[in-house]
């Protein structure tokens, strides 16, 4: 009989191929291996813009939890339902898992972002403890008025992975692993590539169904720029195929506008693959000064200049690959991540200042 029980509330499908759900899956598996009884409760997939029936379903779920139950709520749902969690704040041991603030999602109208920020703040105020996946996300919660001592950082882990190849072919083989949504910045990447000498090929792996309108715009952009033959949009790929893509690439590219952590960047570094990305989330901490080139988010000219350097500057790619190999040896493993999560969950929430 286990002495450690956790109700984990998530929106939608736990098997969805995104970094956030991937983190949740690994945490669940790791906690169970450590002796936790973890019961997953799936809310409606309409979150973070829940329908009325979705909110009623959530209200019924929280009402069923026994007094003093330990409940971890994924932030993708939490920020949109303060009215659901607030009545249970004194009765349950509520904790939040925030991958990144909902109000910072790209493409939101200012009024919608403000409304979402207010909602998210009210929901977070009801939590005994808030868990985030990076120090950058902890800082991003500052404007919400959350006491720093109530926020614990549990960064994602990585798996042991084969090193990417070192032999270059005629073309620079670039890989981008990201769901095709506005925040990931594929449009910026395509624009940056349009004027480069045609000595490159880009493979994009990531869901093509999460935002059909974004995919339609990106396909039209590729056609307008004449890049269809040099850019492959693969959609979702299995883990084995993704490993092969990392192994065959020369460079990992992620032009993200905002990132809570940057799990795909960590995966690329686990393969000792050099990175061109943005100064978003934990990416600067991951890449450092030797494993890649970082640019400001939403800056096409900086992104183009970084890619030009990789194409034209003799020896740069090899130096960055050597730096990525050095970073590869410092990345945390999932076992460490899950052990830390276990300690945070067991922490007395009244002991705000000391940490686990």
N, C-alpha and C positions, 0 to 999 in steps of 0.2 A: 504494500500500500504506500503510495507516494505522499509525502508531506508537502510537496510543492505543486500547487495547482494554479493554472493561469487560463483565463478566458481571453482569447485574442480575437478582437472584432475588426474585420476588414470589409471593405466594400468590393462587390463584384467577385471576379474569379481569381482565386489565389494563384492559379497556374498561368495567369497572363504574363507574356514575355516582356516585362519591363524591369528596370533596375530595382524599383521600389518593391514590387512583388517578389523579385528574386531574393532581395534582402530578407523579406518576411519569411519566405520558404526556408532559407538557410537558418534563420534564427529558430524557427519552429523545430526543425530537425535537430539542431544542436542542443536546444533546451531539453528535448526528449531524451537525447543521449546522456544528458547530465542528470536524469531522474525526474524531470518535470512532467507533470500531466498537463498537456496543452490541448485545449479544446478550441477549435476554430469556429467562429460564428460569422457567416457571410451575410452582409447586408446587400441591398439592391445595388445594381451596377450604375444607377443614375447618379450616385455621389461622384463629385462634390456639388452637383446641382440636383438634390434629391426631389423626387416627386412626393406628393402628399402621401400616397400609399407607402413609399419607402420610409418616410419619417414615422408613420404609424407602426410599421414593422420594427423599426429601431426602438421605438418607445416600448413596445411589447417585449422585446428582447431584454432591455435593461431592467424592466420590472420583474423579470423572471430570475435574475441573478440573486443568489442568496446574500444575506447581509455579510459584509466584510470580505466578499469575494474579490480576488485580485483580477482586475480587468485592464488589459492593454488595448488601446484603441488606435488604429492606424489614422494618421492625420488627414489622409485623403477623405475620410468620412467625418472625422471629429470636428473639423473646422466649420462644417456646414450644419451642425446639429447641436448648438449650445443648449437649446430648449429641451433636448433629450437627456443630456448628461447632467445638467445642473441640479435637477431634483434629486439625483442619487449621489451627489458629491460627499455627503456626510455618511451615507450608508455603505458605500462601496469603496474599495481601494482602487481609485481610478488613476491610470497612467496613460500618457500619450506617447506615440511614436511618430515624430515629425520628420519626414524626409526633406521637405522644404516648405516654407509658408505658402499656402494656397494663393494668397493675394499677390504673390510674386510670379505667378504663371504668366508666360508671354501671351500677348494678344488680348488681355482683358481691357475693357473700357475703364477709364479712371473711376467712374461712379461704381461700377461693379467691383473693382479692386478694393475700393474703400469699404463697401458694404461687406465684402468677404473678410477683410482685415478685422472689422469690428466683430463679426460673427466668430472668427477664429480666436480672437482675444478672449471673448466671453467663454468659449469652450475651454481654452487652456487654463483660465482662472479656476475652473472646477477640478483640475487635475492635481493630485498630490505630488506627482513627479512627471517630468517631461524628458523623454529620451530623443536625442537627435543623432544624425549620422555623421556630423562633421562639426568642427569648431566654427566654421563659417556660418552654418545654420544656427548655431547657438547665438552668434553675434546678430544674425538677422532677426532673432526674436527679441532683441533689445527694445525696439520701439513698441512692443506689445506690453511692456511694463512687467515682464516676468522676472522674478528674482533669479540671478545667476545660479544660486545654490540649489534651485529646483530643477535645473537643467543638467542632464548627464549626457556625455558624448560616448556613443558606442559606434565606432567606425566599422564599415564592412570589412570582411576578410577577403582573402584570395586563395585560390587553389594552386598547387604545384602545376606548372604548365611547361610544355616544351618551348625552347627558344625559337624565335622567328629565324628565318634564313638570313644569311649574310651575303649570299651571291646575288648581285643585281643583274637584271636582264636589260633589254634595250629601253623599256619603259619603266617609269617609277610606278610601282604598284601600291596604291593607297587604299586604305580600308576605313570606313566609317560605320560604327555599330551604334545605332540609335533609332528609336521609333520615329517615323516621319510625322512629326508634329511641329508647329511653328517654333517652339522653344529651342529645338535642336539646331536650327540654323542651316539646314541644307541649302536654302536659297542663297545664303551668303557664300557658301562654299562653291556652288555652281557659278555664281557671278565672278568669284575670284579666279576660278579655273579657266574662264572663257578666253582670257587673253594670253594664257601661258602657251609656250611652245608645245605642240602635241606629242610630247614624250612621256605621257602619263596615262594611267588607267585608274578609275575609281570604282570600288565595289561598296555599295551601301546595303548593309544587312539590318533589318528592323521592320516592324509591323507596317504594312501598307493599308491597314483597315481601321486603325484608331482614329484617323482624321482624313476621310476620303477627299475632302475639299483641299487639304494641304497637298495630298498626293497629286491631285489633278493639276494644281498650280505648278508643282515641281515638274511634272511631265511636260507641261506646256512651256515652262522655262527652258528645259533641256532642248526641246525642239527649236525654240526661238534662238538659242545660243549655238545650235548645231553640235551639241555634245552627246547626243543619244548613243553614238557608237562607242564613246569612251566612258560612259557612266552606266553601271549595271545596278538596277534596283531589285534586289533579290527577295525582299520581304523577310518574313521570319525564317530562320534556319535552325536546325537541330544543334545540339551541343557539339556533336562530333564534327559537323560541317563548319561550325563557327571556329573550332580549334584549328581546323585546316586553313581557314581564311586568315587567322592570325599568323599561322606559321608561314604562309605564302606571301605575306605583305612585306613591304619595305618601310611603310610609314602609316601610323594611325592618325586620323584627322577627325576632330570633333569641334565644330564651330558653334557650340552651344551658347545661347544667350544667357541662360542661368542654369545652375546645377547645384543641387543640395550637397552632393559628394562628387560623383563622377566615377561610378563603378566600372564603366566600359574603359575609362582611361587606366584604372588600376589593373584591369584584365590585360590590356595591351602591354603595360609595363611588366606584368607577370610573365609575358612572352618575350620580354626584353625588346619590345618594339618601340622605337622612338615616336614622339608625339608632337603634333601641331594642334594646339587647342587654344582656349580662351582663359582669361584670368577669372574664372567663375567657380564658386563653391570651394571645394578642397583641392581643385586641380593644381593650383600653384604649389601647395604643400606636397602633392604626389609627385609632380614632375621635377620640381626644383629647378636648378640652373643648368643642369647637364644632360637631362634626358629628353629635352624637346624645346620647342619654341612656342611661347605663349603670346597672345595678342589681346587687345581689348575686345570685349564682346560687341557685336554689331558693327565692327569696323572692317569693311571689305578690303580697303587698301592695305591695312596692316596684314590681313590674312593672305592677300595676294603676294605681298612682299616676303612673308615667311616661306610660302611655297616656292617662290622664285629662288630664294636662297638655297633651299634643299635641292632644287633642280640644277642650279648653276655653280654653287660654291663647292669647290673640290674638297673632298674629305669630310664635309660637314655631316652628312648622313651617317658615316661610320663613327664619327665622334659622338653623335647623339645616341647611336645604338650602343656604344660602349657605356655611356652614361645610363641608359635604360637598363643595361645588364647589372650595373651597380645598384640601382634602385630596386631591381627585382629581388635582390637578396635581403632587402629591409622591409618588404611588405608584410603586414600581419596576416596570419592565417585565420580561417573561419573558426577554428577551435578556440583561439584566443578571444575572438569577437563574442562568441556565444558564452564563454566563461564570464566575460565582463558583463554581458547582459544579465546573466544569472545573478551576479553580485548586485547590480543596480536594482533588479526586481526585489531582491531580499532586503534592500536598504530600508531603514526606518525613515519614512518620509519627513518626520519631524527633525531629522538630523541633516539639515540643509547644507551646512557649511563644510562638512568634512569629506563627502564623497565616499564611494565604496572602496 
